[in-house]
Amino acid sequence: MKSDWIDLGPLSEFPAEEPVLRKDDAGRRFACVLRGGEVHALDDRCPHQGYPLSQGALRGGVLTCAWHNWKFDIATGACSFGGEPVRRYATRVDGGRVLLNRAVDTAAEVRRLVGGLREAVRRDEPARALREGLRLGALRLHRGETGLGSLHLAFEVLARDGAERAEHGFDHGLALLADLCTWVERGWVPAEEAFVVAAHAIGEASARLGPRGKGAGKAGGSSALARIADFELDEPEKVSEALAAERRDEAEARMRELIEVRGTAGARRALLPFVAQHLHDYGHGAIFLSKALELADRFSSAADEVLAASTVQLAWATADTSLPPFAATRAALARVAELPLPAPEGAAAPAAAPLDPAERAAFEAEVLAGERQAVEATARWLARGAGPLALLGAIGHAAAVRLARFDPAWEQRLDAEVGVLDVTHAVTFAEAAAALGRDALPREAAQLAVLAAGFVGKLRGADAAAPDAPTPSLAAPAPTPRASGGALLEAAAARDLGGALAIARQLDDEGRRRAFAELAPFAALDAAVRPIFTAHAVKTLEALQRLESTDPRPDGAYLEALLAYLVPVRRELHVRRIAAVARKFMSDGRPPEGLY
């Protein structure tokens, strides 16, 4: 570190035990205190809101900001009451004059700011986390083009910290972070606002938690170079075996070793077979893995923690399709296992020509008819040689229709734990399955198609009374559409579903693409309060936008599904239902009514 000493004046002008202001020739301000023969110098701006510390009070070596009572140790800059510490500068007395070194020890400053950022997230203090992140960005350490701007490193710290402390592995806050980073890069939401949302979502779920255990350590005892040389070809399969046996520490340790040797690609190859076997945790297995891979690709230094967290989440996950209600899905998966798929082993699933309109309409009708019809149709089309990715595209469209058909009466019932969030999973799972399927082996992609179809079909019970109507639960009189570009957002902000749908139905392909971008800030910042609801709003919008963008024949179903979910006011804490379900269970011991 190169020194940068400046002269602050004669020592005689520094009264003992009293803060004084000194400035340099650039106007930078320093709060200086002579105590015990030494001059201590701090930034004059309180790190809370910038009020001058030189106007504070000193008691026993602690400088207190007069505005909000934050307290700082002048010897270290540490904050004993309030939040983040204040920067401290080295000083010395030479020839009766006080000299100050303006140079910043970058390494020490990074450690200080990263530590402060992580502490703020751990305490669920997003405002403080953002300030520390902005200070980190001001050091200009990140090189290269990035759409995250000066907050790139702060987002990377957030990804790694959230993954390290996620108690049961990858979760909604990390998934939200992945999508918000994408939205910042597209220019859909400001980086600072996205950071606050993500920091709160991660901090709320892991507040006060320390780092999660790192598994059982290395799976082998050899050095990293030796492991690269003799890494076993079946090592990815060993991860799946450990996951299936719920040997969580072993699975995480093997994943960390696999990433060290083979990187993100090795992790993807290890986890895809496991994810393709079952619908895990209402679809979260595939959804979270897809988002974890996105974060790992974006933040290479956090890849090990993010993918280890994804492995831990899968190790805790419920295999929904192993349960009795999914007998039809299991039978279809068994049929697919016997199919002579055309691509050779080791090759990714090939892109396939889309179904023609009549075939696709007939297939989607079967997917929407119920689980058995959905999986049998998917297995039949796969046997005919249809590409899994083409089928997943149609299944994603059917999932959008299913979401638009959701019957809000479910959310008024006290005996049923059913909400619209359940149905959004069909959309986000279908999109995640398509994303994962592009890098999967043909049989894995086919399995994902069966799982996605069965999931959409199984949720038929969420439909309103007239399932053949395009959007039966939205049968409100449609007012005259408003023509201005911001009219759709205005209708959404007013919670005017009928008006929003009327406007959406007037849009062409380009108008719908713009609509997703216009609605993104509403989804991320205004639609919900609780982080889990915000996460669902964001990931559902992103999934529907991706499904439309990859659909060779896009229509209004994706945007209408988004509006049906996003615009109505949703009850985020259903107190009466919680109490009713608990009372019922204690009286009869039976679970609440669900969709399956």
N, C-alpha and C positions, 0 to 999 in steps of 0.2 A: 504494500500500500504506500503510495507516494504521499508524503506529508504536504500540508497546505496551511502553514502557520500564519496567523494574522495578529496584529497588535490591537488589544482592546483598551489600552490606556494604562496610566499609572495605578499601582496597587492601592495607593492612598485614596483613590476615588471609589473604592469598593468597601462600603460600610459592612462591618461584621454582622452576621446573622440576619441579613436583610436582602431580599431579592432586588436586583437592579437590571435594567434593560441595557443591552449593548447591541449595536448593529454593525454589519460589515458594509463595504462599499457597494455591495449589490442589494442592500436593503434587508438581508436576512437577519432575523432577530434571535437573540440568545438571552435567556434568563440566567443571571449569574449570581452566585451566593458565595461570600467569603465565610468559611467556617473552619475553625481549627487550623488556621494558617494556610488553608488550601482553597483555591477558587474552583467551585463546581459550576459547570455550564450545561444547561439543557436547552432544547428547542423551546422558544418562547410560546409556541402554539400548543395548547393542551391537545393531546391526540384525540380527545372526545369530540370537541366541536370547534377547536381553534382559538379559544379565548386565551388572553395573554397570561402566562404563568408568572411573569414579572410583577403582576399586580396581585399575586396571591400572598398567603401568609406562611411563614416558616416557623415550625415548632419541632425542636429536637431532631433536626436533620430531615424533616419531612416537609415538602413544599405542597401546599393545598391550593388548588384552583378555586378562585373565589366564586365562580359561577355555579358549579355542580358538585363541589366538594371532593373532586378526585384528588388523591394523595400520592405523591411521588417521593421516593427516596433519592435525595440529591446525589448520593454517592454511587448509585447504580442506575437510576432512571426507572427502577421497578415501580409498578403501581400497586399500592397496598389497599386501595379502595377505589372502585370504579371499573376500569377495564384494562386497556392496553398500556404498556409502558411508554415512556417518552425517550426520544433519542438523547444520548449524553455525549459530550465532546471532551476530548482530552485538553488539559490546560497545563501551563507551567508559568512560573514567575522568573523572569530573567532581567537583571539590572533594575529591579524595582518596577518592571512593567509586566502586565498580564498578557500572555500569548495564548491563543486558542488554535487548535488544529481542526480545520473545517473538513479535512479528508474523511471519507467514510470507509471503514473496513467492510468491504462488500460481503465477505464470507460471514462475518459476525452479524451483519445486518440481515442477511438472508435467514440465518438461524433464528434470530430474534423475531423476525416477521412471520416466518413459517410457524414457529412455536406459538406466537400470538394468534395466528389464524386458526390453528388447530384447537387451541384452547377455546376460542370463541365458538367454533362449531360444536365442540364438546359441551359447552354451556348453552347451546342453542341461542346464540346472540348474533344473528345475521348482520346487523348493522356494523358491529365491531369487526366481524369477519370480512366484510366488504372493505372497510377502511384499511385493514391490514393487507388485503389483497391488492388494493390500489397502490399502497406504499411499496409492495413487492414489485408491482409492475413498473413503478417509477424508477426502479433500478436499471431497467432496460436490459435485463439479462437474456430474455428470450430472443433468439435470432431466427429469421426465416419468416415467410409469409404465413399468416394465420388469421382467420376470420374472428378469432377471439380477442385480438388486439392486446392491449397491455395487461388484460386479466388472464392471459393464457396460463401463466404459471399458477395463478390462484385457483383456476378451475382444475388444473392438474393436481394440486395439493388436495383439493376437495375430493377428487376421485379417489386418490390413494387413501386419504384419511377415512372417508366413508367406507371404503372396502375393508380397511384394517379393523374398523370398530363395529361393522355390521354383525350383530350378535349371532344371527342364524344365516349369515351369508348375504349375497346380493339381494337388494330390496328395492322398494318403490322409489326411494330417494335417489339411488344411483341410476335407475332407469330414467327418471325424470331428468337427471343431469345430462345423460346422453342425448336426449331429444332437445333439451334447451341449448346445448352447445351447437347442435345442428341449426336451430332456429337463429341463434346469434350469427352464425356464419352466413346464413341466408339473408340476414338483415331484417328478420321478422320481429325480433324483440331486442332492446338494448342490452348490452353485456352486463351492465351493473344490475339491472332489474332481474335478469335471468339468474345472476349469481346469488342475489338475495333469496329468490325462490328456492333454488337448489340447496343453498346452505341451510335454510330453515327445514327443508324436507329431510335432509340428512341428519341435521342436528336434533330435530324432534325425536326421531326414531332411536337415536343412539346417545342421547344426552346423558352425561356423566359416566358413560361406559369407557373403559380403557381398551387398548388393542385386543382383538380376539386372539386366542391361542393360534400358533402357527402350525398346527398339526403335529405329527410325531417326528418332525425333523426329516432329514434326508432319507429317502427310501434305500439308498445304498451308501456305503462308507467311502467310496473312491473319490478322487478329486474331480473337479468339473471337466478338465481335459480328458481324463481317463473315461469318464462317463460318456463324453461325446464319441470317443473311439469305440466303446463296446456297448453303447446303448441298445437295449434289446428291441427287436422289431415288434414284439408284442406289448411293449410298454404302454401304449395308449389303451389297449384292451384291459390292462391291469387296473387302470383308473376306473373303467366301467364296472369291473368286478368288485372293486372296493366300494363303489357307490351302491351297487345292488345289494351288497351285504351290510350296508350302513356302517362300514368301517370308516368313519368320517375323517379321523386324523390321518389314516393311511391315504385316503383319497386326496386330501389336501396336500400332503407331503409329496405324493407322486406327481400331482399337478404342478407344484412349484418346481420340481426337478425337471419335468417335461418342458416347461416354459423356458427354463435355463438352457436346455439343450436344443430344443426345436422351436422355441418361440410360440407366437400366437397360432400359427398354423398347426403346430403339434397339439395345442390345447383344443382347437376346433375339431381335429380328427379324433381326439380322445373322447370328447363330450357328445358329439353328434349321434353316435350309435345309441348312447343311453337315452338322450332326449327323444329319439325317434321311436323308442319302444313303447312309451306310454304318454298319455296326457298327464303331466305332473302339476299338482297344485293349481287346478283350474286354469291350466295353460301357462302358468308363470314359469315353468321350467324352460320352455322354448323362448318365451317372451324375454325373460331376463338374460338367457344366454345370448340372444341376438344383441341386446343392448350392451352386455359385457364385452362382446367382441368389438362393437363399435367404439366403446371407451378405450379398449386396449389398443386398437389401431390408431386412435387419436392421441393418446397419452402413453407413449412407449415406456416411460419410467414407472408408470402405475400399472402396467399390464399384469405383472405377477400378482399383485394384490387383488386386482379386479377379477382376474380369472380364478384365483384361489377362492375368492368370495363366491363366485358363481358355482364352483365345485361344492362348497359348503352348503349353499342353498339347495342344490340338487340332492345332497346327501340327507337333508332333512325332509325332502319333498314327499308328499303322498302320491302314489301312482293311482290316479283316479280310475283309469281304464282297467285296473285289476279288480275293481269292485263289481259286485253282481249286476248293477244297472247297465254296465257296458258290455254285456255278453256279445251283442252284435258286432261291436267294434273289434273285440278280440277275435271273433271268428273271421272277420274280414282281413285282419292282420295276418292270420294264419294262412289264408288264401294267397295273400300277396307274397308271403315268404316262399311259396312254391312256384311263383311265376318265373319264367325264363326271360328276365329283363334283358333288353337288347344290348345295353352298353357293357363293356368289359369291366370286371372288378378293378378297382383302383381309379376309375375315371369318374369325374363329376357328372351329375345328371345333365343330359344334354338339353339345350333349349328346344322347345317343341312348338310346332305350329298351333295356333289357337284353334279351338273348336269352332265350327261354323255357327252362325247365329242360332239356327234351329236346334242343333245339337246342344249348344251351351244352354239355351233356355230350358230344354227338356232335362238336362243334367241338374241345373240349379233347382228346378221344381222338385226333383227327387231329394236333393240335399235339404231343402226346406221342409220336406214332408215328415221327417223324423229320423232318428238315428239309424234304424235298420235300413230304411230306404236309401239314406245318404251313403252309408258305407258299402252297401251292396252295389250301388251305382258306381261308386268310385273304384271298387275292385273290378267290376265288369269293364269299365273304360280302360283301366290299366291293362287288363288281360287282352284288350283289343289293340294295345300298343299306344294308347294316348300318353302323352308326356305328363309326368307328375306336376311340373311347373304350370302347364296349361290348365290342368285341373285345379291347382291351387289358386290360380287367377280367378276362375269361376267360383270357387268356394269363397274367396274373399268378397266377391260381389254379393253372393248369397248371405254372407255374414252381415254386410251392410244393410241388406233388406231386413234381416232378422232384427237388427238393432232398431231400425226405424219402426218396426212393428211392436216394439215393447209396450206392454200394457201397464200403464202407471198405477192401475188398481193394486198391483202386487205391493207397491210401496206404502199403501194405506193399511194393509192387513197387519194385525198384531201377531198372528200365529205363523207367519211365514218369513223366513230370513232370505228374502229375494229382493234384489234391487237392480237398477239398471247397470250398475257396475259389473254385475255378473255377466250381462250380455255383451258389454264392451269387450270382454275377454275373447269372445268368439272372433271379433274383428282383429284384435291385436295378435291373437294366436295365429290366425290365418296369414297375416302379413309377416310375422316372425317365421312361420313355417316356410313361406315362399323365400324369404331372405336366406334362411339357413339351407334351404333346398338347393340353392344355386351352387353351393360348395359341397353338397352332400353326395354320397354315392347314390346310384340310381335306386337301390332298394330302400335306402334311408329316406330319400325324397318321396318315394311311393308310400312308405309308412307315414310320413308326415301328412301327406294328402289324405290318407284314411283317417288319421286322428283329427285333422281339421274338419273334414266333412262330418264325422261322427259328432264332434262337439257342436257344430252349428245345428245339426239335426236334433241332437238331444235337448237343445234349448227351445224347442218348439213350444213348450209349455209357457214360455214367457210372452207369446204372441197375444195381442188383443183378440177380441171375439171373432173378427172377420179376417182370418189369416190369408185369404186370397187377394185382399186389397193391397195395393202397393205400400201404403202407409196408414193402416186402419186406425191406429191410436192417435192420429193427428187430424182427425176429421173435424176441423174447425173451419168456419167460413173464411175464405181467403179474401182479404181486402185488395183493393187495387194496388198493384206493385208500385213502389217508389223507384224512381229511375236513377237517382244519384249513386255514384260509386260507393259511398259510405253508408248507403241505406241499409244494407244487410247487417252491418255491425250495429247500426242504430237500433234495428229491430231486436237483435240479440241482447244488447244492453238493456233494452226495455222489457226483456223477457216476453216478447211478442212472437210466439212460435208461428201462429198463422201468418202473420206478416212476413216473417223471415222465410217461410216456405214459399210463399207467393213470389217473393223476390227471387229466390233461388231457382224457381222453375222457369224464370225468364232468361237465365244466364246461358251463354254458349260455353264451349269447352274452355276458352281463355278466361271468361268471366268466372267460371268455377275455380280455376287455378288461382286467380287473384283472390277469390273469396277465402280460400284456406289461409293465405297470408294475412288477410285483413282480420280474420277471426283469431289468429294465433295470440296476440296480446290479451284478448278477452279470456281465452282459455287459460293462459298462464298466470294472469294477474288479477282477474276480476270474477271469474265464474264460480270459484269455490274458496273456502277458507282453510279447511283442514288439508294438510299436504297430500294425504292419500287421494282425496278427491281432485286436487290440482294435478297430481300425477296421472290420474285416469283421463282427465280432460286433455292433457297435453299428449299423452301417448295414443289416445284414440284419434285425435285430430291428425297426428303424424301418420298413424297407420292408414287411415282412410285416404289421406293425401297421397301416400305412396302407392296404395292399391289403385287409385284412379290414374296416377301417372304411369303405371305399368300396364294398364288395361288397354288392349288394342281397340276396344270399342267402349270407351268410357261414357257413362251417362250420369244423370243427376242423383243416382242412388247413394253415392258416397257422401255428397254434401247434405242431402236430406237426412241421412242417418246421423251425421254430425250434429245438425241442428236439432234433431229430435232428442239427442242426448244432452247437448250443451246448453240449449236455451232455457228449458224449464228450471225453475228453482228447485234444487234438490235438498232434502233434509239430510244434514250431515251428521247429526247425532239423534238417533231415533230412541229417545229415552223410554217412551211408553212401550215400544216393541221389546227393548232389552228387558224391561221389567216383566212384561207379559210372557215372554219366552222362558225366562228364569222361573217364574211362578208355575207355568205349565209343566216344565221339566221336573220340578220338585214334587209336583202332585201326581204325575202319571209316568215319569221316566222316559217319555218318548221324545224324539228329536222334533224340531219344528218342520213344517212343510217346506220343501224346496222344489227345485226344478227337476231333480232326478234323485 
